[in-house]
Structure formats: C-alpha cells, structure tokens
Amino acid sequence: MNNSSSATPSRVALLAAFAAVYLIWGSTYLVMKLAVASMPPLLMAGTRYGLAGTLLYAAMRGRGEPRPTLRGWGHALVIGVCLLGFGNGGTTLSVLYLPSGTTSLLVATVPMFLALLGWLSGITPRPTRWVTLGLVCGLLGMYLLAAHPSSAGVPRPGHAGIGVSLVLLAALLWSAGSLYSKKNQPAASPFLSGGMQMMCGGAAMFLVGLARGEASGFELAQVTAKSWLAYGYLVTFGSIVAFTAYIWLLRAVEPALAGTYAFVNPVVAVLLGWAFAGESLNPQMLGGAALIVLAVGLVVLGGRSRR
C-alpha cells in the first residue's frame, strides 16, 4: 500500500485495509483462545508481539528509517507496556475465564474510556450529549455482560469476575496509553514506532509471564498443532498485517472512520465464538452486545460530529 500522504488511496487498497482490520482483529479473540489452550498465556502473547515487532522493526530499518533515539525508546516502552503489556496481556488472560465473544464486547469499551479520560485529562473537549448517552449505554451493556456471564466453552469456568476485571483494566490502560501516544511518538515513522512498541510490550509480557511461573513445567512438546497454527496466525495476520493496515488507515482516512473497527470486531468475535467454540448466545448477552455496539457508535460518531 502506498504510504504517501499526497497520493489518493485506491478503493481496492481501502477495502483490503478495512477488511483486515474488521475481520482479522475480530477473529483474534477466538484464535487467542485456541493458542492459550496449550500455551502459557503471557509467554505466548509476549513472544507473539516480540517476534512481530522485531520483524517489523528490522524491515523498516532495512528500508532506511533512522535509528530511534533513547528518548524514543522510552516513549515506546510506556506505550508498549500500556497498550500491549497491560492491554493485550490482560485480554489474553481474560479469555481463560470468559467466552471470547464476551471479552471482545468488553474490549469495545475502549472508545468510551478514551472519551472519558481524554476529557478528564484536558486532551479532548467535554463529551457531547450524544457521547454522554453512549457512555450510559455502555455502562448498562457492561452490567448485562458482567452480572451473569456465560461459562460455555471457557477453559477455566467459575471465575468470570476475574475475567471481567482483567479485560476492563486492560481496556482502561489501553486507552491511557493511546492518549499518551498522541504527543509522545517513539519515531517519525508510524511503522517503526509500531515495531518498537510491540518489542517493548512483548518483552514486558514475557517477563511477567516468567514471574508468574508460566515456564515452570512447560515443554514445547505439549503444544498442540492447533495452538501452533493459532500462534502463527496471531504473529503474521493479527500483529503485522492488521496492525500495519490500521496504521495506514489512520493516514489515509479520518481517524473516526478508521476507529469503526470497534463496531465490527465484537460482532465478528461473537459469531465466530458461537459457530466454532460452542459459546452461547443468550438474550442477556445479545442485549448487552447491542447496548455496547450502540454506545461505541454514539461515542465515535458523536465526537466526530463536534469536530
């Protein structure tokens, strides 16, 4: 894809980028569940992002991108730990306790946290009435999902409260890291920055996984072929392809339009979890899903209308 800001992106390139962000990111919740079925969760996520970040960083440096400064690496560490270490790490752990569809719906609260934290920190204007209505709908949707979450197809049933707490904390810290990154970019190139962030966040998850004792008693021989395939998918498509497509979209279209992945990812994740992982679709879950998708729409489009 052409990365020049002066060139008009083709319709084919736009459709391909949106398809990658919508479908691939929506599928990663189920694929993470397959990967952690026989892999330690944080060691899996840490090496996934560490490998993807190293490949992306090496590719960008090979194309002539300048060496990042020490200050830039400091920014990459903060952003990587917030977005990937806490954000993706918490989400990866949560799929042990929650259905992948429920996890994706709770992660869809990120735009709501962004609106609230952005306003409280002075980075963005006060939420409009539509954004405020979206926040209320989101809270109601989260309540429906968190009050009586399904345990169908969950590796460790009976601890849904842990899963809900992990994924909401992950969404909160992902939002905080995103706001920090608005004025603290590690490098001029968004792709080099992305590689740096993935390397730092992956290293943080790997170290926490070691501290949790995930390597104790673990042997590569116990990893199933299905988990290896899931891991390969997460490294190549989930991390490199979809992440690069999203970074490109941020330059090619309005940020609000690029952010519409938050509408589609939960729907994809819920349908895949129901079709392939035996996850249930009860009226309460559907009601919570509808409220959260409505909330994300109000927050994204409400903020866009003000701009």
C-alpha positions as CSV (number, residue, x, y, z in Angstrom):
1,M,0.0,0.0,0.0
2,N,1.2,3.5,-0.8
3,N,2.2,5.3,2.4
4,S,2.4,8.8,0.8
5,S,0.1,11.3,2.3
6,S,-0.3,13.1,-1.1
7,A,-1.4,10.1,-3.1
8,T,-5.1,9.2,-3.1
9,P,-5.6,5.7,-1.9
10,S,-7.3,3.3,-4.3
11,R,-10.7,1.8,-3.4
12,V,-9.2,-1.7,-3.6
13,A,-6.5,-0.7,-1.1
14,L,-9.0,0.9,1.3
15,L,-11.3,-2.2,1.1
16,A,-8.4,-4.5,1.8
17,A,-7.2,-2.5,4.8
18,F,-10.7,-2.3,6.3
19,A,-11.3,-6.0,5.7
20,A,-8.0,-6.7,7.5
21,V,-8.9,-4.6,10.5
22,Y,-12.5,-5.7,10.7
23,L,-12.2,-9.4,10.1
24,I,-8.7,-10.2,11.3
25,W,-8.9,-8.3,14.6
26,G,-12.4,-9.6,15.2
27,S,-11.1,-13.2,14.8
28,T,-8.1,-12.8,17.1
29,Y,-10.2,-13.3,20.2
30,L,-11.2,-16.8,19.2
31,V,-7.7,-17.5,17.9
32,M,-6.1,-16.4,21.2
33,K,-8.4,-18.9,23.0
34,L,-7.1,-21.7,20.7
35,A,-3.4,-20.6,21.3
36,V,-3.7,-20.5,25.1
37,A,-5.3,-23.9,25.2
38,S,-1.8,-25.5,25.3
39,M,0.5,-22.4,25.7
40,P,1.1,-20.3,28.8
41,P,-0.9,-17.1,28.1
42,L,1.6,-14.3,28.7
43,L,4.6,-16.2,27.3
44,M,2.5,-16.8,24.2
45,A,1.4,-13.2,23.9
46,G,4.9,-11.8,24.8
47,T,6.7,-13.9,22.2
48,R,4.0,-13.2,19.6
49,Y,4.4,-9.4,19.8
50,G,8.2,-9.6,20.4
51,L,8.6,-11.6,17.2
52,A,6.2,-9.5,15.2
53,G,7.8,-6.3,16.4
54,T,11.3,-7.4,15.7
55,L,10.3,-8.4,12.1
56,L,8.6,-5.0,11.5
57,Y,11.4,-3.0,13.1
58,A,14.1,-4.8,11.0
59,A,12.1,-4.3,7.8
60,M,11.7,-0.5,8.5
61,R,15.4,-0.1,9.4
62,G,16.3,-2.1,6.3
63,R,14.3,0.4,4.2
64,G,16.4,3.3,5.6
65,E,14.4,4.5,8.6
66,P,16.8,6.4,11.0
67,R,17.8,4.7,14.3
68,P,15.4,5.7,17.1
69,T,16.7,7.9,20.0
70,L,16.9,6.8,23.6
71,R,14.0,9.1,24.4
72,G,12.0,7.4,21.6
73,W,12.6,4.0,23.1
74,G,11.4,5.5,26.5
75,H,8.1,6.5,24.8
76,A,7.9,3.1,23.1
77,L,8.3,1.4,26.5
78,V,5.5,3.4,28.1
79,I,3.1,2.9,25.2
80,G,4.0,-0.7,24.6
81,V,3.5,-1.6,28.3
82,C,0.1,0.2,28.4
83,L,-1.3,-1.0,25.1
84,L,0.2,-4.4,24.8
85,G,1.6,-5.4,28.2
86,F,-1.5,-4.5,30.1
87,G,-4.0,-4.1,27.3
88,N,-3.4,-7.2,25.2
89,G,-1.9,-9.1,28.1
90,G,-5.0,-8.6,30.3
91,T,-7.2,-9.6,27.3
92,T,-5.2,-12.7,26.7
93,L,-5.6,-13.8,30.3
94,S,-9.3,-12.9,30.3
95,V,-10.1,-15.5,27.6
96,L,-9.2,-18.2,30.2
97,Y,-12.2,-17.1,32.2
98,L,-14.7,-15.6,29.7
99,P,-16.1,-16.5,26.3
100,S,-14.1,-14.8,23.5
101,G,-17.3,-13.0,22.4
102,T,-17.9,-11.5,25.8
103,T,-14.3,-10.5,26.0
104,S,-14.5,-8.7,22.7
105,L,-17.6,-6.8,23.7
106,L,-16.0,-5.6,26.9
107,V,-12.9,-4.5,24.9
108,A,-15.2,-2.4,22.8
109,T,-15.5,-0.1,25.8
110,V,-12.1,1.4,24.7
111,P,-13.7,4.4,22.8
112,M,-15.8,5.2,25.9
113,F,-12.7,5.1,28.2
114,L,-10.9,7.3,25.6
115,A,-13.7,9.9,25.6
116,L,-13.8,10.0,29.4
117,L,-10.1,10.0,30.1
118,G,-9.4,12.5,27.2
119,W,-11.9,14.9,28.8
120,L,-10.6,14.5,32.3
121,S,-7.0,15.0,31.2
122,G,-7.8,18.0,29.1
123,I,-6.7,16.4,25.8
124,T,-10.1,16.3,24.2
125,P,-13.2,18.5,24.7
126,R,-16.0,17.8,27.1
127,P,-18.2,14.9,25.8
128,T,-21.3,16.0,23.8
129,R,-24.7,14.8,24.9
130,W,-24.5,12.0,22.3
131,V,-21.2,10.8,23.7
132,T,-22.6,11.0,27.2
133,L,-25.6,9.0,26.2
134,G,-23.1,6.5,24.7
135,L,-21.3,6.2,28.0
136,V,-24.5,5.5,29.8
137,C,-25.5,2.8,27.2
138,G,-22.0,1.3,27.5
139,L,-22.3,1.1,31.3
140,L,-25.6,-0.7,31.0
141,G,-24.3,-3.1,28.4
142,M,-21.2,-3.9,30.6
143,Y,-23.6,-4.6,33.5
144,L,-25.6,-7.0,31.5
145,L,-22.5,-8.9,30.4
146,A,-20.7,-8.8,33.8
147,A,-23.7,-9.6,36.0
148,H,-24.3,-13.2,34.7
149,P,-21.6,-14.0,32.1
150,S,-21.7,-17.3,30.2
151,S,-19.2,-20.0,31.1
152,A,-19.8,-22.1,27.9
153,G,-16.5,-23.2,26.2
154,V,-14.4,-21.4,28.9
155,P,-11.0,-23.1,29.8
156,R,-11.4,-22.1,33.5
157,P,-15.1,-21.7,34.3
158,G,-16.3,-20.4,37.6
159,H,-14.1,-17.3,37.8
160,A,-15.9,-14.9,35.5
161,G,-15.3,-12.0,37.9
162,I,-11.6,-12.3,37.4
163,G,-12.0,-12.2,33.6
164,V,-14.3,-9.2,33.7
165,S,-11.9,-7.3,36.0
166,L,-8.9,-8.2,33.8
167,V,-10.5,-7.1,30.5
168,L,-11.9,-3.8,31.9
169,L,-8.5,-2.9,33.4
170,A,-6.9,-3.8,30.1
171,A,-9.3,-1.5,28.2
172,L,-8.6,1.3,30.7
173,L,-4.9,1.1,30.4
174,W,-5.0,0.7,26.6
175,S,-7.0,3.9,26.5
176,A,-4.4,5.7,28.8
177,G,-1.6,4.5,26.6
178,S,-3.4,5.7,23.4
179,L,-3.8,9.2,24.9
180,Y,-0.2,9.3,25.9
181,S,0.9,8.3,22.4
182,K,-0.8,11.4,20.9
183,K,2.0,13.6,21.9
184,N,4.8,11.1,22.6
185,Q,5.6,9.2,19.4
186,P,8.7,7.0,19.5
187,A,9.7,7.7,15.9
188,A,8.6,9.7,12.9
189,S,7.6,6.5,11.0
190,P,4.4,5.0,12.4
191,F,5.5,1.6,11.3
192,L,8.9,1.9,13.0
193,S,7.1,3.1,16.1
194,G,4.7,0.1,16.0
195,G,7.6,-2.3,15.8
196,M,9.3,-0.6,18.8
197,Q,6.0,-0.7,20.8
198,M,5.5,-4.4,20.0
199,M,9.0,-5.2,21.0
200,C,8.7,-3.4,24.4
201,G,5.2,-4.6,25.2
202,G,6.1,-8.2,24.2
203,A,9.2,-8.1,26.4
204,A,7.1,-6.8,29.3
205,M,4.5,-9.6,28.9
206,F,7.3,-12.2,28.6
207,L,8.9,-11.1,31.9
208,V,5.6,-11.0,33.7
209,G,4.8,-14.5,32.4
210,L,8.2,-15.8,33.8
211,A,7.5,-14.1,37.1
212,R,4.1,-15.8,37.2
213,G,5.9,-19.1,36.8
214,E,4.4,-19.9,33.4
215,A,7.6,-21.5,32.3
216,S,7.6,-24.0,35.2
217,G,6.8,-27.4,33.8
218,F,6.1,-26.1,30.4
219,E,7.5,-28.0,27.4
220,L,7.2,-27.2,23.7
221,A,6.3,-30.8,23.1
222,Q,2.9,-30.3,24.9
223,V,1.8,-27.6,22.4
224,T,-0.8,-28.9,20.0
225,A,-0.8,-28.3,16.3
226,K,-3.9,-26.3,16.6
227,S,-2.2,-23.9,19.1
228,W,0.9,-23.6,16.8
229,L,-1.4,-22.6,13.9
230,A,-3.2,-20.1,16.1
231,Y,0.2,-18.7,17.2
232,G,1.4,-18.3,13.6
233,Y,-1.9,-16.6,12.7
234,L,-1.5,-14.1,15.6
235,V,2.1,-13.2,14.7
236,T,1.6,-12.7,11.0
237,F,-2.0,-11.6,10.5
238,G,-3.1,-10.4,13.9
239,S,0.0,-8.4,14.7
240,I,1.8,-7.5,11.5
241,V,-0.9,-7.4,8.8
242,A,-3.8,-6.0,10.7
243,F,-1.7,-3.6,12.8
244,T,0.0,-2.2,9.7
245,A,-3.3,-1.9,7.9
246,Y,-4.7,0.1,10.8
247,I,-1.6,2.4,10.9
248,W,-2.0,3.0,7.2
249,L,-5.8,3.7,7.6
250,L,-5.0,6.4,10.2
251,R,-3.1,8.3,7.5
252,A,-5.5,7.5,4.6
253,V,-8.9,8.3,6.1
254,E,-10.3,10.2,9.1
255,P,-9.4,8.7,12.5
256,A,-13.1,8.3,13.3
257,L,-13.6,6.2,10.2
258,A,-10.6,4.1,11.0
259,G,-12.0,3.6,14.5
260,T,-15.1,2.0,13.2
261,Y,-13.4,-1.3,13.7
262,A,-14.8,-1.1,17.3
263,F,-18.3,-1.6,15.7
264,V,-17.4,-4.7,13.8
265,N,-14.8,-6.6,15.9
266,P,-17.3,-7.7,18.6
267,V,-19.9,-8.9,16.1
268,V,-17.2,-11.0,14.3
269,A,-15.9,-12.4,17.6
270,V,-19.3,-13.3,19.0
271,L,-20.4,-15.1,15.8
272,L,-17.1,-17.0,15.5
273,G,-17.2,-18.0,19.2
274,W,-20.8,-19.2,18.7
275,A,-20.0,-21.1,15.4
276,F,-16.7,-22.7,16.3
277,A,-16.2,-22.7,20.1
278,G,-19.6,-23.6,21.4
279,E,-20.2,-20.2,23.1
280,S,-23.8,-19.4,23.9
281,L,-25.9,-16.6,22.6
282,N,-28.5,-15.8,25.3
283,P,-30.9,-12.8,25.3
284,Q,-28.9,-11.1,28.1
285,M,-25.7,-11.3,26.1
286,L,-27.4,-10.1,22.9
287,G,-28.9,-7.2,24.8
288,G,-25.5,-6.3,26.3
289,A,-23.9,-6.6,22.9
290,A,-26.5,-4.3,21.3
291,L,-26.0,-1.7,24.0
292,I,-22.2,-1.7,23.7
293,V,-22.2,-1.5,19.9
294,L,-24.8,1.3,20.2
295,A,-22.6,3.0,22.8
296,V,-19.4,2.8,20.6
297,G,-21.4,4.2,17.7
298,L,-22.6,7.2,19.8
299,V,-19.2,7.9,21.2
300,V,-17.3,7.7,17.8
301,L,-19.9,9.5,15.7
302,G,-20.8,11.9,18.5
303,G,-17.2,13.0,18.8
304,R,-16.9,13.2,15.0
305,S,-19.9,15.5,14.6
306,R,-18.3,18.0,17.0
307,R,-15.1,18.0,15.1
